[in-house]
Amino acid sequence: MSSIDLRGLVPAPVTPFTRDGDVDVDAIHRLGGWLGSVEGVKGLVVLGHAGEGTFLTQAEQALVISSFRDAVDGRLPIIAGITAEGNKVAAEEAQRAVDAGASAGLVYPSHGWLRFGYQEGAPQSRYKEIYETSGLPLILFQYPDATKATYNLDTQLEIAGQDGVFATKNGVRNMRRWDTEIPVLRAAFPELQILTCHDEYLLHTMFDVDGALVGYGGLAPEPLVELIAAGKAKDYAKAREVHDRLLPVTKNVYHRGSHMEGTVALKEGLVARGILEHATVRTPLLPLAPGAHEEIALALASANLGLATVPARA
């Protein structure tokens, strides 16, 4: 079992771009430096959905990993999203992540499975080949129940028992499955770190987990650290207070027509918090409708999330 401890908040930050559309290393240093300074943050997951990881070249992916690692001075583990379609190319992607300084990998399902489903045993083979090639400690990623890439319980248990798998990021978004499957995973593998990624269902899922691996953490880490602590203390009243305080932000970021718009909204929020200078995204993502920035800024202000303090670089 990996020695990496993600029991707390694990933000999945956006990838900042320059206005010309290149990876903005200076902005990564500001964003990563800020997130790394928040007590309770245990690691950063880069190159995920929020990080537009599949929109980057291989060289850019390596640059993002190394830049975030530099931003936290190596004090926190950098976890890389592993998204390539086939096992061989995903294993090579994981090896490049190791070479760039990643400490672990978050393994996405093969994207063809989203539409067509997967053959029995195929997900297990994906994790096995990635780990045997790269030696990278891996996080099991459970996709939403609404997709054909969601893993049944037996598949989750088999992956969790494989060498190299030390945590699971669960985003099943079906609370019936959550309430019945998480206890089984916990009982079968007590050392498996269970992390919710239900950005929009955090209250329900916060009482059963070791932490949260969420894009939301890249915008609002301070209250999410509070929420995790309340969940671990089984303090529903406190958790509800944090949830309700954040609800206007949650609605403005995640209750949109497409969950992908959340990435754009996160960047707009980071502009309002003074971390990013602009919310440039890479196509096929598009800017939000006029007025969205102002709405997001007002929501952040209502949650007492003002300008963030970026620590000076040594």
VMD Tcl script that draws the C-alpha trace (Angstrom):
set ca {
  {0.00 0.00 0.00}
  {1.31 3.43 -0.93}
  {2.65 5.75 1.77}
  {0.93 8.73 0.09}
  {-1.60 10.21 2.52}
  {-4.51 11.98 0.81}
  {-6.80 11.98 3.85}
  {-8.04 15.54 3.60}
  {-8.62 17.93 0.72}
  {-7.07 17.12 -2.64}
  {-7.87 19.93 -5.09}
  {-7.90 19.23 -8.82}
  {-6.79 22.65 -10.07}
  {-7.40 24.17 -13.47}
  {-4.58 24.65 -15.97}
  {-3.99 28.37 -16.48}
  {-3.24 29.58 -19.99}
  {-1.77 32.81 -21.27}
  {-4.04 35.02 -23.36}
  {-2.28 33.50 -26.38}
  {-3.35 30.04 -25.27}
  {-0.06 28.62 -23.98}
  {0.40 26.97 -20.58}
  {1.02 29.82 -18.12}
  {3.79 28.65 -15.80}
  {3.80 31.85 -13.74}
  {0.07 31.49 -13.08}
  {0.59 27.81 -12.14}
  {3.13 28.97 -9.56}
  {0.59 31.41 -8.10}
  {-2.24 28.88 -8.10}
  {-0.20 25.95 -6.84}
  {1.63 28.09 -4.28}
  {-1.67 29.31 -2.87}
  {-3.30 25.88 -2.73}
  {-0.19 24.38 -1.19}
  {-0.27 26.98 1.58}
  {-3.79 26.07 2.74}
  {-3.68 23.87 5.82}
  {-5.52 20.61 5.17}
  {-4.59 20.35 1.49}
  {-2.87 16.96 1.05}
  {-2.01 16.89 -2.66}
  {-2.94 18.27 -6.07}
  {-4.45 16.36 -8.98}
  {-3.48 17.85 -12.33}
  {-4.48 17.03 -15.92}
  {-8.01 16.04 -14.98}
  {-11.28 17.33 -16.37}
  {-10.95 20.62 -14.51}
  {-7.35 20.84 -15.73}
  {-8.23 20.33 -19.42}
  {-5.67 17.52 -19.38}
  {-6.86 15.84 -22.56}
  {-6.58 19.17 -24.42}
  {-2.81 19.36 -23.87}
  {0.10 18.01 -25.87}
  {2.40 15.46 -24.24}
  {5.03 18.15 -23.70}
  {2.44 20.45 -22.12}
  {1.23 17.68 -19.84}
  {4.77 17.15 -18.57}
  {5.21 20.91 -18.13}
  {2.04 21.17 -16.06}
  {3.15 18.33 -13.76}
  {6.62 19.74 -13.22}
  {5.33 23.31 -12.80}
  {2.83 22.36 -10.10}
  {5.51 20.31 -8.38}
  {7.79 23.34 -8.39}
  {4.92 25.53 -7.16}
  {4.61 23.47 -3.97}
  {8.40 22.98 -3.67}
  {7.85 19.22 -3.71}
  {6.09 19.38 -0.31}
  {2.85 17.85 -1.62}
  {2.32 14.92 -3.95}
  {1.30 15.81 -7.50}
  {-1.14 13.27 -8.91}
  {-1.46 13.12 -12.69}
  {-4.59 12.21 -14.57}
  {-3.91 9.21 -16.82}
  {-6.40 9.51 -19.65}
  {-5.05 7.85 -22.80}
  {-7.42 5.38 -24.45}
  {-5.57 2.06 -24.70}
  {-3.54 0.29 -22.04}
  {-0.19 0.65 -23.80}
  {-0.52 4.38 -24.46}
  {-1.90 4.95 -20.96}
  {1.07 3.08 -19.48}
  {3.45 5.23 -21.50}
  {1.56 8.34 -20.35}
  {2.04 7.20 -16.75}
  {5.78 6.73 -17.32}
  {6.02 10.28 -18.71}
  {4.19 11.50 -15.61}
  {6.75 9.76 -13.39}
  {9.56 11.35 -15.36}
  {7.93 14.79 -14.92}
  {7.69 14.40 -11.15}
  {4.25 12.90 -10.47}
  {3.86 10.94 -7.25}
  {0.70 9.05 -8.23}
  {-1.79 8.62 -11.04}
  {-5.56 8.97 -11.29}
  {-6.63 6.40 -13.88}
  {-9.55 7.40 -16.10}
  {-11.55 4.67 -17.82}
  {-10.86 4.11 -21.48}
  {-13.11 6.72 -23.05}
  {-14.68 4.35 -25.56}
  {-16.31 2.65 -22.59}
  {-18.40 5.77 -21.95}
  {-20.50 4.91 -24.99}
  {-20.00 1.20 -25.51}
  {-19.31 -0.21 -22.06}
  {-16.40 -2.46 -21.11}
  {-15.65 -6.15 -21.31}
  {-15.47 -8.02 -18.04}
  {-11.88 -7.86 -16.77}
  {-10.81 -5.02 -19.07}
  {-10.62 -2.32 -16.37}
  {-8.50 -4.57 -14.18}
  {-6.07 -5.10 -17.06}
  {-5.78 -1.33 -17.53}
  {-4.64 -0.72 -13.94}
  {-2.31 -3.73 -14.01}
  {-0.51 -2.68 -17.18}
  {-0.17 0.95 -16.12}
  {1.30 0.00 -12.75}
  {3.61 -2.71 -14.05}
  {5.02 -0.33 -16.69}
  {5.41 2.81 -14.59}
  {5.42 1.79 -10.93}
  {3.14 4.78 -10.34}
  {0.81 4.39 -7.31}
  {-2.74 4.53 -8.65}
  {-6.16 5.87 -7.70}
  {-9.27 3.98 -8.80}
  {-11.66 6.39 -10.54}
  {-15.36 5.50 -10.32}
  {-17.34 7.30 -13.03}
  {-21.00 8.37 -12.74}
  {-23.68 5.72 -12.75}
  {-25.24 7.44 -15.77}
  {-22.29 6.37 -17.95}
  {-21.36 2.95 -19.29}
  {-17.87 3.43 -17.87}
  {-19.06 3.12 -14.28}
  {-17.61 0.02 -12.60}
  {-19.84 -2.52 -10.88}
  {-18.96 -3.40 -7.30}
  {-17.09 -6.60 -8.16}
  {-14.89 -4.68 -10.62}
  {-14.17 -2.01 -8.02}
  {-13.22 -4.63 -5.45}
  {-10.90 -6.42 -7.85}
  {-9.14 -3.20 -8.86}
  {-8.86 -2.08 -5.22}
  {-7.11 -5.36 -4.43}
  {-4.49 -4.98 -7.15}
  {-0.87 -4.03 -6.51}
  {-0.30 -0.30 -6.67}
  {-3.91 0.83 -6.06}
  {-4.06 2.83 -2.81}
  {-7.16 5.04 -3.07}
  {-10.45 5.48 -4.88}
  {-12.03 8.66 -6.21}
  {-15.74 7.92 -6.26}
  {-18.10 10.03 -8.33}
  {-20.89 7.51 -8.91}
  {-23.57 10.21 -8.42}
  {-26.13 7.61 -7.45}
  {-26.65 7.82 -3.71}
  {-28.25 4.38 -3.55}
  {-25.06 2.87 -4.95}
  {-22.90 5.14 -2.79}
  {-24.69 4.12 0.41}
  {-24.44 0.41 -0.34}
  {-21.06 0.09 -2.11}
  {-18.79 2.37 -0.05}
  {-19.25 0.32 3.16}
  {-18.36 -2.86 1.25}
  {-15.18 -1.29 -0.14}
  {-14.31 -0.01 3.32}
  {-14.81 -3.41 4.94}
  {-12.86 -5.27 2.26}
  {-9.93 -2.84 2.15}
  {-9.67 -0.83 5.38}
  {-6.46 0.89 4.21}
  {-7.95 2.02 0.88}
  {-8.31 5.80 1.00}
  {-11.86 6.70 -0.03}
  {-12.22 10.15 -1.58}
  {-15.46 11.72 -2.76}
  {-15.45 13.69 -5.99}
  {-19.11 14.74 -5.76}
  {-18.57 18.47 -6.13}
  {-22.34 19.02 -6.14}
  {-23.23 16.31 -3.56}
  {-20.57 16.96 -0.95}
  {-22.90 17.10 2.05}
  {-24.33 13.62 1.50}
  {-20.97 11.99 0.84}
  {-18.79 13.79 3.39}
  {-19.56 11.51 6.34}
  {-18.22 8.28 4.82}
  {-14.86 9.33 3.40}
  {-11.24 10.01 4.18}
  {-11.25 13.15 2.09}
  {-12.37 14.88 -1.07}
  {-10.67 14.95 -4.47}
  {-12.54 17.75 -6.21}
  {-12.07 20.49 -8.76}
  {-14.04 22.65 -6.34}
  {-11.03 22.49 -4.01}
  {-9.05 24.50 -6.54}
  {-11.36 27.48 -5.99}
  {-12.69 27.20 -2.43}
  {-10.21 25.14 -0.42}
  {-10.78 26.90 2.90}
  {-14.47 25.98 3.45}
  {-13.97 22.53 1.97}
  {-11.30 21.81 4.58}
  {-13.92 22.85 7.16}
  {-16.50 20.57 5.57}
  {-14.17 17.56 5.61}
  {-13.38 18.16 9.28}
  {-17.09 18.39 10.10}
  {-17.76 15.16 8.26}
  {-15.02 13.30 10.08}
  {-16.38 14.65 13.39}
  {-19.92 13.54 12.38}
  {-20.98 17.14 13.04}
  {-23.94 17.43 10.72}
  {-24.92 20.93 11.88}
  {-21.48 22.31 11.04}
  {-21.33 20.44 7.73}
  {-24.76 21.77 6.81}
  {-23.67 25.32 7.65}
  {-20.64 25.08 5.37}
  {-22.72 23.46 2.63}
  {-25.35 26.18 2.80}
  {-22.73 28.93 2.85}
  {-21.21 27.46 -0.30}
  {-24.48 26.73 -2.08}
  {-24.55 29.97 -4.14}
  {-21.02 29.18 -5.35}
  {-21.92 25.54 -6.03}
  {-24.89 26.63 -8.11}
  {-22.86 29.15 -10.10}
  {-20.05 26.69 -10.80}
  {-21.70 23.27 -11.11}
  {-25.43 23.71 -11.66}
  {-24.92 24.63 -15.30}
  {-26.07 23.08 -18.55}
  {-22.90 20.98 -18.85}
  {-20.55 19.83 -16.11}
  {-17.73 20.85 -18.45}
  {-18.78 24.46 -17.96}
  {-17.62 24.04 -14.39}
  {-14.02 24.30 -15.59}
  {-14.70 27.70 -17.15}
  {-16.58 28.81 -14.04}
  {-13.69 27.73 -11.81}
  {-11.36 29.95 -13.83}
  {-13.79 32.86 -13.60}
  {-13.90 32.31 -9.84}
  {-10.12 32.33 -9.62}
  {-10.10 35.65 -11.45}
  {-12.52 37.00 -8.83}
  {-10.25 35.67 -6.07}
  {-7.22 37.38 -7.58}
  {-5.26 34.24 -8.49}
  {-5.74 34.36 -12.28}
  {-5.77 37.49 -14.43}
  {-8.21 36.05 -16.96}
  {-10.26 32.90 -17.60}
  {-8.77 31.73 -20.89}
  {-9.74 28.15 -21.77}
  {-8.83 25.87 -24.65}
  {-11.39 24.83 -27.25}
  {-13.72 23.00 -27.41}
  {-14.43 24.76 -24.11}
  {-15.99 28.15 -24.66}
  {-16.36 31.27 -22.50}
  {-19.43 31.54 -20.32}
  {-22.33 33.82 -21.21}
  {-21.99 37.55 -20.51}
  {-22.65 38.36 -16.86}
  {-21.42 35.00 -15.55}
  {-18.23 36.47 -14.11}
  {-20.18 39.01 -12.08}
  {-22.59 36.32 -10.83}
  {-19.73 34.07 -9.75}
  {-17.95 36.96 -8.02}
  {-21.11 37.84 -6.08}
  {-21.58 34.21 -5.05}
  {-17.99 34.04 -3.79}
  {-18.46 37.26 -1.84}
  {-21.63 35.87 -0.25}
  {-19.58 32.88 0.97}
  {-16.88 35.20 2.38}
  {-14.42 34.01 -0.23}
  {-12.58 37.17 -1.17}
  {-9.13 37.81 -2.56}
  {-6.71 35.01 -1.78}
  {-3.24 35.61 -0.40}
  {-0.54 34.09 -2.58}
  {2.63 33.34 -0.60}
  {5.84 34.87 -1.92}
  {8.14 32.48 -3.73}
  {11.48 31.78 -2.16}
}
mol new
graphics top color blue
foreach p $ca { graphics top sphere $p radius 0.5 }
foreach p [lrange $ca 0 end-1] q [lrange $ca 1 end] { graphics top cylinder $p $q radius 0.2 }
display resetview
